Amino acid sequence: MSNMPGPQWDQNNANTPYSNPGPQNSQSSWTPPSSRQNPSDPWQTAVPTGDERTWAMLAHLSAPIAAIVSAGWLTFVGPLIIWFLQKDRSRFVRQASAGAFNFSFTMWVVSLIGWILTVTLIGAVIGIPMIIIGALGSIILGCIGAFKTYYGELYIYPWQLRILS
């Protein structure tokens, strides 16, 4: 036999075999990140609307789509277009598209340096991994950013040259 303890009885209600620390009503305890606002956090000043979340998600997704379609050469164009279109309308979209542009541009520079090193054949050992990192970074982290902004959370990329804000 195992040393597992038996069912734990709730002292307040002997009819239920397990105590439930969660809410006792029929509503779910999960709340989207956009409704869990921290007033001291400057990135989250208001709950983004559905339209704002859609534009921010498109800013993040435009980089992975362009990475696949243009072989990694035009990844920064989509977030830049969305930044120009929405920068004065929504702070959430402006920050999301600026972050997506900054990261995409950084990964584009990494890929460009990788291509230059690969073409010279001297640095092909370093250049090919740089190309792969640039492409996969744009695709994977762009999708993560799109997923997080869909739920109203501002995604901040780990590596980026700060050009737009």
C-alpha positions in Angstrom: 0.0 0.0 0.0 1.1 3.6 -0.4 1.6 6.2 2.2 -0.9 8.5 0.6 -3.3 10.1 3.0 -7.0 9.5 2.7 -9.6 12.1 1.7 -9.4 15.4 3.7 -12.7 16.3 5.3 -13.7 19.9 5.4 -14.5 20.7 9.1 -17.1 23.3 8.1 -19.1 21.1 5.8 -19.0 17.4 6.6 -21.0 16.6 3.4 -18.1 17.4 1.0 -15.1 15.1 1.1 -12.6 17.7 -0.2 -12.2 21.3 0.8 -12.2 23.7 -2.2 -10.1 26.8 -1.6 -11.6 28.4 -4.7 -14.7 30.5 -5.0 -18.0 28.8 -4.0 -20.1 30.3 -6.7 -20.7 28.9 -10.2 -18.5 31.4 -12.0 -15.0 30.5 -13.0 -12.1 31.8 -10.9 -10.0 32.6 -14.0 -9.8 36.3 -15.0 -8.0 37.6 -18.1 -4.7 39.4 -17.5 -6.3 42.6 -18.7 -8.7 42.7 -15.8 -5.9 42.1 -13.2 -4.5 45.7 -13.4 -1.6 46.9 -11.3 -2.0 50.7 -11.0 1.7 51.1 -10.4 2.6 49.4 -13.6 3.1 52.1 -16.3 2.6 49.6 -19.1 -1.0 48.9 -18.2 -2.9 52.1 -17.7 -6.2 50.9 -19.1 -7.9 47.7 -20.3 -7.3 47.4 -24.0 -10.4 47.1 -26.2 -11.0 44.2 -28.6 -10.0 46.4 -31.5 -6.8 47.4 -29.8 -5.9 43.8 -29.0 -6.5 42.9 -32.6 -4.2 45.6 -34.0 -1.5 44.7 -31.4 -1.8 41.0 -32.3 -1.5 41.9 -36.0 1.6 43.9 -35.3 3.2 40.9 -33.6 2.0 38.4 -36.3 3.1 40.5 -39.2 6.7 39.8 -38.4 6.4 36.0 -38.5 4.3 36.1 -41.6 6.8 38.3 -43.4 9.6 36.1 -42.2 8.1 33.1 -43.9 6.9 35.0 -47.0 10.0 37.1 -47.6 12.7 34.7 -46.3 13.3 37.0 -43.4 14.0 40.2 -45.3 10.8 42.3 -44.6 10.0 41.3 -41.0 10.0 44.8 -39.7 7.7 46.4 -42.3 4.4 45.1 -40.9 4.9 46.4 -37.4 6.2 49.7 -38.8 3.0 50.2 -40.9 0.8 49.4 -37.9 2.8 51.8 -35.7 2.3 54.6 -38.2 -1.4 53.9 -38.5 -2.2 53.4 -34.9 0.5 55.3 -32.9 -1.8 58.3 -32.1 -5.0 56.2 -31.5 -4.0 53.7 -28.8 -1.1 53.6 -26.4 -1.4 49.8 -26.1 -1.1 49.3 -29.9 1.7 51.9 -30.2 3.7 50.1 -27.5 3.0 46.6 -29.0 3.8 47.6 -32.5 7.0 49.6 -31.5 8.2 46.5 -29.5 7.4 44.3 -32.5 9.2 46.6 -34.8 12.3 47.0 -32.6 12.6 43.3 -32.1 12.0 42.5 -35.8 14.6 45.1 -36.8 17.1 43.6 -34.3 16.5 40.1 -35.7 16.8 41.5 -39.3 20.2 43.1 -38.4 21.3 39.8 -36.9 20.3 37.9 -40.0 21.9 40.5 -42.3 25.2 40.2 -40.4 24.9 36.5 -40.6 24.4 36.6 -44.4 27.4 38.9 -44.8 29.5 36.5 -42.8 28.2 33.5 -44.7 28.8 35.1 -48.1 32.4 35.9 -47.2 32.9 32.2 -46.3 35.2 33.2 -43.5 32.4 33.5 -41.0 30.0 30.9 -42.3 30.3 28.9 -39.1 29.0 32.0 -37.2 26.8 33.4 -40.0 24.5 30.4 -40.6 23.5 30.2 -36.9 22.9 34.0 -36.9 20.6 33.6 -39.9 18.7 30.8 -38.1 18.5 32.7 -34.8 17.1 35.8 -36.7 14.4 33.8 -38.5 13.4 31.6 -35.6 13.4 34.5 -33.2 11.0 36.5 -35.4 8.7 33.6 -35.9 8.6 32.1 -32.4 8.7 35.3 -30.3 6.3 37.0 -32.7 3.7 34.3 -32.1 4.2 34.4 -28.4 3.7 38.2 -28.5 0.6 37.8 -30.6 -0.8 35.2 -28.1 -0.2 37.4 -25.1 -1.6 40.6 -26.7 -4.7 38.7 -27.7 -5.4 38.3 -24.0 -4.7 42.0 -23.3 -1.2 41.6 -21.9 1.6 43.8 -23.3 4.5 41.6 -24.5 8.0 42.9 -24.1 10.6 41.2 -26.3 13.8 40.0 -24.6 16.3 41.5 -27.2 15.7 44.7 -29.1 17.3 47.8 -30.3 15.1 50.6 -29.1 14.3 52.6 -32.2 10.6 53.3 -31.8 8.8 53.9 -28.6 
